[in-house]
Amino acid sequence: MVDGIPFLLESLAAMDGIVVTGSSGLVGFRLMRLLCQEGSARGFYHHRKPGAGFGEWVQVDLRDRLETYRVLDRLRPSTIIHCAAYSDPVYCERHPEEANSLNVGGTLYLTEWSSQNACFLVHISTDLVFDGRQGDYREEDDPHPISIYGWTKLAAELAVRNCKSPFAIVRTSLVYGRSPGGDRGTDEKLVSSWKEGRETQLFVDEYRNPTAVGELALVIMEIVRLRVVGIWHVAGAECVSRYEMGVKVASVVGCSEDLLIPRKIDEVHCVPPRARNTTLNMDKIRSLLGFPFAAIEANLRSEYSDVRPSDH
């Protein structure tokens, strides 16, 4: 049992030599926390060193090829789980060169090193490599991004697919849960706005599979243990609109729904454009693992079990 969730892994201690990039972020930090409960791992960070009493934390600028190679040559990992990215689509749209330098450049350097050193590379990608016209996307469907962020993540995927060592690409969607800084999860951003009394406009016609960070981390680690290769869709069990997700978050954390403003995509000039339905089909990962993905409310209650409604 890890964090109150039945754990899939037979032995964490056997999973040695793992590097997690983006370890100060939502997914990376959760992976580090789980990996270090019974084993060890090294977490790469750029600016914010996690204030955690576990793991080994290494400062690296993944945009710098020489620095990245130098650190990896010293550590010699057997597996890299690559979570680091500029993941805010609005920021990426306004800062395309920055987004490209990390999302594409950093991924390319990790891919090169992995190819030369027989390192298993697990790359975390996004449902936003799709344009949202179809929904229920399968791994073999053709990507077509409509944002800078989506294009950088697709370019990163293409780099990884040229890796000469084993690799896995994990596409996920709208990750929620509590991060070390309290500002990375989809839910955290909503709660932060509501605590400040700010209204949040949420679309009733934009559909995703919101993904609990705890479930995502567990499945990623099982992919690492099994060393399964290829593209995998790993997301939440429910397909909901952004507005419906907001209602669920407000209900669990005890915030008023008065600050949720339902809107339609066509009513708002969106930068970048909004993909209407990027839901991911998960038949492939379910067939492999049979993992019991929980409902959104259950996952949120687990994340906020120590928070009283009056705290918000």
C-alpha positions as CSV (number, residue, x, y, z in Angstrom):
1,M,0.0,0.0,0.0
2,V,1.4,3.4,-1.0
3,D,-0.3,6.6,0.0
4,G,-3.5,4.6,0.7
5,I,-3.6,3.2,-2.8
6,P,-3.1,-0.5,-3.6
7,F,0.4,-0.4,-5.2
8,L,1.0,-2.3,-8.4
9,L,4.8,-2.6,-8.1
10,E,6.3,-5.8,-6.7
11,S,9.3,-4.0,-5.4
12,L,10.3,-0.4,-5.4
13,A,13.8,-1.3,-4.2
14,A,14.4,-3.1,-7.4
15,M,13.8,0.0,-9.4
16,D,17.2,1.6,-9.1
17,G,19.1,4.1,-11.2
18,I,16.1,6.3,-12.0
19,V,16.3,10.0,-12.9
20,V,13.1,12.1,-12.8
21,T,13.2,15.4,-14.7
22,G,10.9,18.2,-13.7
23,S,11.0,16.9,-10.1
24,S,9.8,20.1,-8.6
25,G,6.6,19.9,-10.6
26,L,3.3,18.1,-10.0
27,V,4.0,14.8,-11.7
28,G,7.7,14.7,-11.1
29,F,7.5,15.4,-7.4
30,R,4.8,12.7,-6.9
31,L,7.0,10.2,-8.7
32,M,10.0,11.1,-6.5
33,R,7.9,10.7,-3.4
34,L,6.6,7.3,-4.4
35,L,9.9,6.0,-5.6
36,C,11.7,7.0,-2.5
37,Q,9.3,5.4,-0.1
38,E,11.1,2.1,-0.4
39,G,13.8,2.8,-3.0
40,S,15.8,5.8,-4.3
41,A,15.8,8.2,-7.2
42,R,17.4,11.4,-8.4
43,G,15.3,14.4,-9.2
44,F,16.4,17.0,-11.7
45,Y,15.1,20.5,-11.1
46,H,16.0,23.9,-12.6
47,H,15.0,26.8,-10.3
48,R,12.9,25.5,-7.4
49,K,14.6,22.9,-5.3
50,P,12.0,20.8,-3.6
51,G,12.1,21.1,0.2
52,A,11.8,17.4,0.8
53,G,13.5,15.0,3.2
54,F,13.8,12.3,0.6
55,G,15.6,11.7,-2.7
56,E,18.7,13.3,-4.2
57,W,18.0,16.6,-5.9
58,V,20.2,17.8,-8.8
59,Q,20.1,21.2,-10.4
60,V,20.2,21.0,-14.2
61,D,19.3,23.3,-17.1
62,L,18.0,20.8,-19.6
63,R,18.2,23.4,-22.3
64,D,22.0,23.3,-22.1
65,R,23.2,20.2,-23.9
66,L,26.7,20.1,-22.4
67,E,25.4,20.5,-18.9
68,T,22.8,17.9,-19.4
69,Y,25.4,15.4,-20.8
70,R,27.9,16.2,-18.0
71,V,25.4,15.4,-15.3
72,L,24.0,12.3,-17.0
73,D,27.6,11.0,-17.6
74,R,28.2,11.3,-13.9
75,L,25.0,9.7,-12.7
76,R,24.7,7.0,-15.4
77,P,20.9,6.3,-15.0
78,S,19.3,3.2,-16.3
79,T,15.9,5.0,-16.7
80,I,14.9,8.6,-17.3
81,I,11.3,9.7,-16.6
82,H,11.1,13.0,-18.5
83,C,8.4,15.2,-16.9
84,A,10.1,18.6,-17.4
85,A,8.3,21.0,-19.7
86,Y,6.7,24.4,-20.1
87,S,3.2,23.1,-19.8
88,D,1.0,26.2,-19.7
89,P,-0.4,26.6,-23.2
90,V,-0.9,30.3,-22.8
91,Y,2.7,30.9,-21.7
92,C,3.9,28.8,-24.6
93,E,1.9,30.7,-27.1
94,R,3.4,34.0,-25.8
95,H,6.9,32.6,-25.4
96,P,7.4,30.1,-28.3
97,E,11.2,30.2,-28.3
98,E,11.3,29.4,-24.6
99,A,8.8,26.6,-25.0
100,N,10.8,25.1,-27.9
101,S,14.1,25.3,-26.0
102,L,12.9,23.1,-23.2
103,N,10.0,21.1,-24.6
104,V,11.9,20.2,-27.8
105,G,15.5,20.9,-27.2
106,G,15.7,19.4,-23.7
107,T,13.9,16.3,-24.9
108,L,16.3,15.9,-27.8
109,Y,19.3,16.0,-25.6
110,L,17.9,13.4,-23.3
111,T,17.0,11.2,-26.3
112,E,20.5,11.5,-27.7
113,W,22.1,10.5,-24.4
114,S,19.6,7.7,-23.9
115,S,20.4,6.4,-27.4
116,Q,24.1,6.3,-26.7
117,N,23.8,4.7,-23.2
118,A,21.0,2.1,-23.5
119,C,18.9,4.1,-21.2
120,F,15.1,3.5,-21.0
121,L,13.4,6.9,-21.7
122,V,9.9,7.5,-20.5
123,H,8.5,10.8,-22.0
124,I,5.4,12.4,-20.6
125,S,3.3,14.0,-23.3
126,T,-0.2,15.5,-23.6
127,D,-3.6,15.0,-25.2
128,L,-3.1,18.4,-26.8
129,V,-1.1,16.9,-29.6
130,F,-4.7,16.3,-31.0
131,D,-6.9,19.0,-32.4
132,G,-10.0,18.0,-30.5
133,R,-12.3,17.4,-33.5
134,Q,-12.8,13.7,-32.8
135,G,-12.3,12.8,-29.2
136,D,-11.7,9.3,-27.8
137,Y,-8.3,9.3,-29.4
138,R,-6.3,6.1,-29.7
139,E,-2.5,5.8,-29.6
140,E,-2.4,5.2,-33.4
141,D,-4.5,8.2,-34.4
142,D,-2.7,11.0,-36.2
143,P,-1.8,14.0,-34.1
144,H,-2.6,17.5,-35.2
145,P,-2.0,20.2,-32.6
146,I,-3.6,23.7,-32.7
147,S,-1.3,25.4,-30.2
148,I,2.4,26.2,-29.8
149,Y,2.4,24.0,-26.7
150,G,0.9,21.1,-28.6
151,W,3.3,21.5,-31.5
152,T,6.3,21.5,-29.1
153,K,5.1,18.3,-27.4
154,L,4.5,16.6,-30.8
155,A,8.0,17.6,-31.9
156,A,9.3,16.1,-28.6
157,E,7.4,12.9,-29.3
158,L,9.0,12.7,-32.8
159,A,12.4,13.1,-31.2
160,V,11.8,10.3,-28.7
161,R,10.5,8.0,-31.4
162,N,13.9,8.2,-33.0
163,C,15.6,7.0,-29.8
164,K,17.9,4.0,-30.4
165,S,17.2,2.6,-26.9
166,P,13.8,1.5,-25.5
167,F,11.3,4.3,-25.0
168,A,7.7,4.9,-23.9
169,I,5.6,8.0,-24.6
170,V,2.8,8.6,-22.0
171,R,0.1,11.0,-23.1
172,T,-2.0,12.3,-20.3
173,S,-4.7,15.0,-19.8
174,L,-5.4,17.9,-17.4
175,V,-3.5,16.6,-14.4
176,Y,-4.8,17.5,-11.0
177,G,-3.6,17.0,-7.4
178,R,-1.5,18.8,-4.9
179,S,2.0,19.9,-5.8
180,P,4.9,21.0,-3.6
181,G,4.4,24.7,-4.5
182,G,0.6,24.5,-4.4
183,D,0.3,26.0,-7.9
184,R,0.7,23.3,-10.5
185,G,-2.5,21.2,-10.4
186,T,-5.5,22.2,-12.4
187,D,-7.5,22.1,-9.1
188,E,-4.9,24.2,-7.3
189,K,-5.1,27.0,-9.8
190,L,-8.9,27.1,-9.5
191,V,-8.8,27.0,-5.7
192,S,-6.1,29.8,-5.6
193,S,-8.4,32.0,-7.8
194,W,-11.4,31.4,-5.6
195,K,-9.5,32.1,-2.4
196,E,-8.7,35.5,-3.9
197,G,-12.4,36.0,-4.8
198,R,-11.7,35.9,-8.5
199,E,-14.2,34.5,-11.0
200,T,-13.1,31.6,-13.2
201,Q,-14.6,31.2,-16.7
202,L,-14.8,27.5,-17.5
203,F,-16.0,26.1,-20.8
204,V,-19.0,23.8,-20.9
205,D,-18.0,22.5,-24.4
206,E,-14.3,21.7,-23.8
207,Y,-13.9,18.0,-22.9
208,R,-10.9,16.3,-21.3
209,N,-10.1,13.2,-19.1
210,P,-8.8,15.0,-15.9
211,T,-6.1,12.8,-14.5
212,A,-5.2,12.3,-10.8
213,V,-1.5,12.8,-10.3
214,G,-1.4,9.8,-7.9
215,E,-2.9,7.4,-10.4
216,L,-0.7,8.8,-13.2
217,A,2.5,8.3,-11.1
218,L,1.6,4.7,-10.2
219,V,0.9,3.8,-13.9
220,I,4.1,5.5,-15.0
221,M,6.1,3.5,-12.5
222,E,4.5,0.2,-13.6
223,I,5.5,1.1,-17.2
224,V,9.0,1.6,-16.0
225,R,9.0,-1.7,-14.1
226,L,7.6,-3.7,-17.1
227,R,9.8,-1.7,-19.5
228,V,6.9,-1.6,-22.0
229,V,7.6,0.4,-25.1
230,G,5.6,2.6,-27.5
231,I,2.8,5.1,-27.0
232,W,0.4,4.8,-24.1
233,H,-2.6,6.9,-23.2
234,V,-2.9,7.3,-19.4
235,A,-5.7,9.6,-18.2
236,G,-8.7,9.8,-15.9
237,A,-11.7,7.4,-16.1
238,E,-14.2,10.2,-16.7
239,C,-14.8,12.5,-19.7
240,V,-16.0,15.8,-18.4
241,S,-16.1,19.4,-19.5
242,R,-13.8,22.0,-17.9
243,Y,-16.9,23.5,-16.2
244,E,-18.0,20.1,-14.8
245,M,-14.5,19.6,-13.4
246,G,-14.7,23.0,-11.7
247,V,-17.9,22.1,-10.1
248,K,-16.4,18.8,-8.8
249,V,-13.4,20.7,-7.3
250,A,-15.6,23.3,-5.7
251,S,-17.7,20.6,-4.1
252,V,-14.8,18.7,-2.6
253,V,-12.8,21.6,-1.3
254,G,-15.9,23.4,0.0
255,C,-15.8,26.5,-2.3
256,S,-18.9,28.3,-3.5
257,E,-19.8,27.7,-7.1
258,D,-20.8,31.3,-7.5
259,L,-17.3,32.1,-8.8
260,L,-17.6,29.5,-11.6
261,I,-18.8,31.2,-14.8
262,P,-20.0,28.7,-17.5
263,R,-19.0,29.8,-21.0
264,K,-18.9,28.4,-24.5
265,I,-15.7,28.4,-26.6
266,D,-17.3,30.4,-29.4
267,E,-18.2,33.2,-26.9
268,V,-14.5,33.9,-26.1
269,H,-11.5,34.8,-28.2
270,C,-9.1,32.2,-27.0
271,V,-5.3,32.3,-27.3
272,P,-4.3,29.7,-28.0
273,P,-7.4,28.2,-29.6
274,R,-9.2,25.6,-27.5
275,A,-9.4,22.0,-28.6
276,R,-13.0,20.9,-28.0
277,N,-12.6,17.2,-27.2
278,T,-9.2,15.7,-26.7
279,T,-10.4,12.8,-24.6
280,L,-8.1,9.8,-24.7
281,N,-9.1,6.2,-25.2
282,M,-7.4,4.0,-22.6
283,D,-8.2,0.5,-23.9
284,K,-4.5,-0.3,-24.5
285,I,-3.3,0.6,-20.9
286,R,-6.3,-1.1,-19.3
287,S,-5.6,-4.3,-21.3
288,L,-2.0,-4.2,-20.1
289,L,-2.5,-3.4,-16.4
290,G,-6.2,-3.6,-15.4
291,F,-5.5,-0.6,-13.2
292,P,-8.6,0.5,-11.2
293,F,-8.9,4.2,-12.1
294,A,-11.1,5.9,-9.6
295,A,-13.8,8.7,-10.0
296,I,-12.7,12.3,-9.9
297,E,-14.4,13.0,-6.6
298,A,-12.8,10.1,-5.0
299,N,-9.3,11.2,-6.1
300,L,-10.0,14.8,-5.1
301,R,-11.2,13.7,-1.6
302,S,-8.0,11.7,-1.2
303,E,-5.8,14.7,-2.2
304,Y,-7.7,17.1,0.1
305,S,-8.3,14.7,3.0
306,D,-6.5,17.1,5.4
307,V,-8.3,20.2,4.3
308,R,-11.5,21.4,6.0
309,P,-14.1,23.3,4.0
310,S,-13.6,26.4,6.1
311,D,-9.9,26.5,5.0
312,H,-11.2,27.9,1.7
